[in-house]
Amino acid sequence: MTVPVSPLTSALAQMQLMATQAAGGTSAAETASGAATAGGFASALKASIDKISDDQQKAVGESQAFELGANNVSLNDVMVDMQKANVGFQFGLQVRNKLVAAYQDLMQIQV
């Protein structure tokens, strides 16, 4: 079973919005575009989320091809790709959880 990556993307958008509000700065759209052009962490995180999504789509595609009886897809390949997609998703989920926890810890610091 694969889970869509949209929860990770929405969590990232929420974190960007909260960071903008905490800084008392620009709108969330301006922050998102600024983070994307600045590169660094935001672009690396987006690339990771895109990779997780691509792996899940590939695994689902191979699974469907196997179910339809395609000769060039073996059960071993399907199972390995499904596990890779699952491990990638679990890793992304844990990274998201750690980022949210770190953000909450930072927000609790009294200035």
Secondary structure, DSSP 8 states (H G I E B T S, - for coil): ----SHHHHHHHHHHHHHHHHHHT-S-HHHHHHHHHHH-THHHHHHHHHHHHHHHHHHHHHHHHHHHTT-TT--HHHHHHHHHHHHHHHHHHHHHHHHHHHHHHHHHHS--
